């Protein structure tokens, strides 16, 4: 633990007496005094002058709050969501989600939280999202999924921003890496530290160790759909060496040389393998019919741009409803500008023209964002990934991926 904070030293020491799990996690944070409001950036917690004005129990609660921000990698996760949502991302909505989860957790664990504070149950009630109890809410929601849900409706997002402002909400989480030099822990490192801390807290029988098993934000129960999509695309576009009859395999050459040396029988020819040299091509079919919500469209635009940047593949977008009405190739350098080009929305869905035009591009894989509210054509001669906003009956071919926000 790096403690360069005279302000927080007593509170950190007292935290070790009442919450074994958080005491373990605090060892991996960097604590220092700052000049502004108390906040977290990466692994660094900066304690502002206002920290001195709090009673010791509230100081301990505030330290615990920011230790959880660090341990749950909220700065890095906020940055990841910002990349996916682009200009539509509001960091305050992510902090609202993260603060609500943390504060609800700490209160259940017996900590004192400085007021004003945002709690998960209050946030869900204001957002109109049902939650039968605090425990049920903590079991269901992690910060990423809740932030996505808060972003999904612009009117609701604006209402929540106004509500938080009236409640005195302070955005105490900065996106990105810490603003000081030194190595940082990886996501896997933090995952291991959290597991050790929860085990220690459970053994001690106090603090958040008693709640670890129920917290979705400590161990999300599902991989984000973007990560699963990237894995499917990586497998579909992986270059597979092909047999080449123009070059012999090395084992054949070795056996041939041995046969010539010993006068044995000439072995049967074995072809070698070579890389095709073909650049992977991904075709993205974007269903713009009325049943596809705007946030799903934004997410898919962002993910398509990310695919083009990370994979090096040639990425084509075909926007369609009853027919393909827009076709363009993604440029990794300018894809955010391309997002501003408006495509028509509304109408029904028909996959016939999409598969015909997509097939002419000879894709390595076709990714279709759709609600599958139309008959599926015959299976094509290339891989297909169906990305749908809600669970549907599995189509007769292709991989099915549910991308719902809630």
JOQUIVEN-V180015 format. One record per pair of residues at least 12 apart in sequence whose C-alpha atoms are under 10 Angstrom apart, sorted by the first residue. I is the first residue (numbers start at 1). J is the second residue. Records with the same first field share a line. If there is no record, write none. Layout:
I->J, J
//
This chain:
1->24, 25, 26, 27, 28, 29, 30, 31
2->26, 27, 28, 29, 30, 31, 32, 44
3->26, 27, 29, 30, 31, 32, 33, 45
4->30, 31, 32, 33, 34, 46
5->30, 31, 32, 33, 34, 45, 46, 47, 48
6->31, 32, 33, 47
7->31, 32, 33, 34, 46, 47, 48, 49, 50, 51, 52, 59
8->31, 32, 33, 46, 47, 48, 51, 52, 56, 59, 60, 62, 63
9->31, 32
10->56, 59, 60
11->55, 56, 57, 58, 59, 60, 61, 62, 63, 64
12->26, 27, 31, 59, 60, 61, 63, 64
13->60
14->56, 57, 59, 60
15->57, 59, 60, 61, 63, 64, 111, 207
16->60
17->206
18->60, 110, 111, 201, 204, 206, 207
19->64, 109, 110, 111, 197, 200, 201, 202, 204, 205, 206, 207, 208, 209
20->197, 198, 199, 200, 201, 202, 203, 204, 205, 206, 207, 208, 209
21->193, 194, 195, 196, 197, 198, 199, 200, 201, 202, 203, 204, 205, 206, 207, 208, 209, 210, 212
22->63, 64, 65, 67, 68, 71, 194, 197, 198, 200, 201, 207, 208, 209
23->64, 67, 197, 200, 201, 207
24->67, 193, 194, 196, 197, 198, 200, 201
25->64, 67, 68, 70, 71, 190, 193, 194, 195, 196, 197, 198
26->63, 64, 66, 67, 68, 70, 71, 197
27->67, 193
28->43, 44, 67, 70, 71, 184, 185, 190, 193
29->42, 43, 44, 45, 66, 67, 68, 70, 71, 184, 185
30->42, 43, 44, 45, 46, 67, 70, 178
31->43, 44, 45, 46, 47, 63, 66, 67
32->44, 45, 46, 47, 48
33->45, 46, 47, 48, 49, 51
34->46, 47, 48, 49
35->47, 48, 49, 50
36->48, 49, 50
37->49, 50, 51, 170, 171, 172
38->50, 51, 62, 63, 66, 170, 171, 172, 173
39->62, 63, 65, 66, 69, 170, 171, 172, 173, 174
40->65, 66, 67, 68, 69, 70, 74, 75, 171, 172, 173, 174, 175, 178
41->66, 69, 70, 73, 74, 75, 76, 172, 173, 174, 175, 176, 177, 178, 179, 180
42->69, 70, 71, 73, 74, 75, 76, 173, 174, 175, 176, 177, 178, 179, 180, 184, 185
43->66, 67, 69, 70, 71, 73, 74, 75, 76, 176, 177, 178, 179, 180, 184, 185
44->66, 67, 69, 70, 177, 178, 179, 180
45->63, 66, 67, 69, 70, 172, 173, 178
46->66, 172
47->62, 63, 66
51->63
54->114
55->112, 114
56->112
57->111, 112, 113, 114
58->111, 112, 113, 114, 115
59->112, 113, 114
60->111, 112, 113, 114
61->103, 106, 107, 110, 111, 112, 113, 114
62->103, 106, 111, 112, 113, 114
63->113
64->102, 103, 106, 111, 112, 113, 208
65->99, 102, 103, 105, 106, 111, 113, 114
66->99, 102, 172, 173
67->102
68->98, 99, 102, 103, 105, 106, 194, 218
69->95, 98, 99, 102, 172, 173
70->173, 190
71->185, 187, 189, 190, 191, 193, 194, 218
72->98, 102, 143, 187, 190, 191, 194, 217, 218, 219
73->176, 185, 186, 187, 190, 191
74->94, 95, 98, 99, 143, 144, 173, 174, 175, 176, 217
75->91, 94, 95, 173, 174, 175, 176, 177, 178
76->174, 175, 176, 177, 178, 187
77->94, 143, 144, 175, 176
78->90, 91, 92, 93, 94, 95, 98, 143, 144, 147, 173, 174, 175, 176
79->91, 94, 174, 175, 176, 177
80->144, 175, 176
81->94, 144, 147, 148, 299
82->94, 175
83->299, 302, 303, 306
84->226, 298, 299, 300, 301, 302, 303, 304, 305, 306
85->148, 151, 295, 296, 297, 298, 299, 300, 301, 302, 303
86->298, 299, 301, 302, 336, 339
87->298, 336
88->151, 152, 154, 295, 298, 299
89->147, 148, 151
90->147, 150, 151, 157, 161
91->147, 171, 173, 174, 175
92->147, 160, 161, 164, 169, 170, 171, 172, 173, 174
93->143, 146, 147, 148, 149, 150, 151, 157, 158, 160, 161, 164, 171
94->143, 144, 145, 146, 147, 148, 150, 151, 171, 173, 175
95->143, 147, 169, 170, 171, 172, 173, 174, 175
96->117, 118, 119, 120, 123, 143, 146, 147, 150, 160, 161, 164, 169, 170, 171, 172, 173
97->118, 119, 120, 123, 124, 141, 142, 143, 144, 145, 146, 147, 148, 149, 150
98->118, 119, 120, 141, 142, 143, 144, 146, 147, 173, 217
99->117, 118, 119, 120, 123, 143, 169, 170, 171, 172, 173
100->117, 118, 119, 120, 121, 122, 123, 124, 138, 143, 146
101->118, 119, 120, 121, 123, 134, 137, 138, 141, 142, 143, 146, 215, 216, 217
102->118, 119, 120, 138, 143, 215, 217
103->117, 118, 119, 120
104->117, 118, 119, 120, 121, 122, 134, 135, 137, 138
105->119, 120, 134, 135, 138, 207, 208, 211, 212, 214, 215
106->119, 207, 208, 211
107->119, 207, 208
108->134, 135, 207, 208, 210, 211
109->206, 207, 208, 209, 210, 211
110->206, 207, 208
111->207, 208
115->167, 168, 169
116->164, 167, 168, 169, 170
117->164, 167, 168, 169, 170
118->164, 167, 168, 169, 170
119->134
120->133, 134, 137, 138, 141, 146
121->133, 134, 135, 136, 137, 138
122->134
123->150, 160, 163, 164
124->137, 146, 150, 160
126->156, 159, 160, 163, 164
127->149, 150, 153, 156, 157, 159, 160, 163
128->156
129->149, 150, 406
135->211, 214, 215
136->214, 215, 216
137->214, 215, 216
138->211, 214, 215, 216, 217, 218
139->211, 212, 213, 214, 215, 216, 217, 218, 219, 220, 221
140->214, 215, 216, 217, 220, 221, 406
141->215, 216, 217, 220, 221, 406
142->215, 216, 217, 218, 219, 220, 221
143->216, 217, 218, 220
144->217, 220, 224, 405
145->217, 220, 224, 404, 405, 406
146->405, 406
147->405, 406
148->295, 404, 405, 406
149->295, 404, 405, 406
150->405, 406
151->295, 405
152->293, 294, 295, 296, 405, 406
153->293, 294, 295
154->294, 295
191->218, 219
194->212, 218, 219
195->209, 212, 218, 219
197->209, 212
198->210, 211, 212, 213, 218
199->212
224->402, 403, 405
225->387, 401, 402, 403, 404, 405
226->299, 300, 303, 401, 403
228->401, 402, 403
229->303, 307, 367, 385, 386, 387, 399, 400, 401, 402, 403
230->303, 306, 307, 310, 311
232->365, 367, 384, 385, 399, 401
233->282, 307, 311, 364, 365, 366, 367, 383, 384, 385
234->307, 311
235->365
236->280, 282, 364, 365, 366, 382, 383, 384, 385
237->279, 280, 281, 282, 311, 313, 363, 364, 365, 383
238->280, 311, 364
239->275, 276, 277, 278, 279, 280, 364
240->273, 274, 275, 276
241->272, 273, 274, 275, 276, 277
242->271, 272, 273, 274, 275, 276
243->270, 271, 272, 273, 274, 275, 276
244->270, 271, 272, 273, 274, 275, 276
245->269, 270, 271, 272, 273, 274
246->271, 272, 273, 274
247->269, 270, 271, 272, 273, 274
248->269, 270, 271, 272, 273
249->269, 270, 271, 272, 273
250->270, 271, 272, 273
251->269, 270, 271, 272
252->266, 267, 268, 269, 270, 271, 272
253->267, 269, 270
254->267
255->267, 268, 269
256->268, 269
278->364
279->312, 313, 314, 364
280->311, 312, 313, 314, 315, 362, 363, 364, 365
281->308, 311, 312, 313, 314, 315, 316, 361, 362, 363, 364, 365, 366
282->304, 307, 308, 311, 313, 314, 315, 316, 317, 329, 358, 361, 362, 363, 364, 365, 366, 367
283->304, 314, 315, 316, 317, 318, 328, 329, 354, 357, 358, 359, 361, 362, 363, 364, 365, 366, 367, 368, 384
284->300, 301, 304, 315, 316, 317, 318, 319, 327, 329, 354, 358, 363, 365, 366, 367, 368, 369, 384, 385
285->316, 317, 318, 319, 320, 321, 324, 327, 351, 354, 355, 358, 366, 367, 368, 369, 370, 385, 386, 387
286->300, 301, 317, 318, 319, 320, 321, 324, 326, 343, 354, 367, 368, 369, 370, 387
287->318, 319, 320, 321, 322, 323, 324, 345, 346, 348, 349, 350, 351, 354, 368, 369, 370, 371, 372
288->319, 320, 321, 322, 324, 325, 343, 344, 345, 346, 347, 348, 349, 369, 370
289->319, 320, 321, 322, 344, 345, 346, 347, 348, 349, 350, 370, 371, 373
290->321, 344, 345, 346, 347, 348, 349
291->345, 346, 347, 348, 349, 370, 371, 373, 389
292->345, 346, 369, 370, 371, 388, 389
293->389
294->345
295->405
296->369, 370, 388, 389, 403, 404, 405
297->339, 369, 370
298->339
299->403
300->368, 369, 387, 403
301->317, 330, 335, 336, 338, 339
302->335, 336, 339
304->316, 317, 330, 332, 335, 367
305->330, 331, 332, 333, 334, 335, 336, 338, 339
306->332, 335
307->330, 332
308->329, 330, 331, 332, 333, 335
309->330, 331, 332, 333, 335
310->332
312->332
313->330, 332, 364
314->329, 330, 331, 332, 363, 364
315->328, 329, 330, 331, 332, 363, 366
316->328, 329, 330, 331, 358, 361, 363, 366
317->329, 330, 358, 366, 367, 368
318->353, 354, 355, 357, 358, 368
319->343, 344, 345, 354, 368, 369
320->343, 344, 345, 347, 348, 349, 350, 351, 353, 354, 370
321->344, 345, 346, 347, 348, 349, 350, 351, 353, 354, 370
322->346, 347, 348, 349, 350, 351, 352, 353, 354, 374
323->348, 349, 350, 351, 352, 353, 354, 357
324->350, 351, 352, 353, 354, 355, 356, 357, 358
325->343, 344, 353, 354
326->342, 343, 344
327->357, 358
348->373, 374
349->370, 371, 372, 373, 374, 375
350->372, 373, 374, 375, 376, 377
351->368, 370, 372, 373, 374, 375, 376, 377
352->375, 376, 377, 378
354->366, 368
355->368, 377, 378, 379, 380, 384
356->380
358->380, 382
359->380, 381, 382
362->381, 382
363->381, 382, 383, 384
364->381, 382, 383, 384
365->381, 382, 383, 384, 385, 398
366->380, 382, 383, 384, 385, 386, 398
367->383, 384, 385, 386, 387, 398, 399
368->384, 385, 386, 387, 388, 400, 401
369->385, 386, 387, 388, 389, 401, 402, 403
370->386, 387, 388, 389, 390
371->386, 387, 388, 389, 390, 391, 392, 402
372->386, 387, 388, 389, 390, 392, 393, 394, 395
373->392
375->395
376->395, 396, 397
377->396, 397
378->396, 397
379->396, 397, 398
380->397, 398
382->398
383->397, 398, 399
384->397, 398, 399, 400
385->397, 398, 399, 400, 401
386->398, 399, 400, 401, 402
387->399, 400, 401, 402, 403, 404
388->400, 401, 402, 403, 404
389->401, 402, 403, 404, 405, 406
390->402, 403, 404, 405, 406
391->403, 404
//
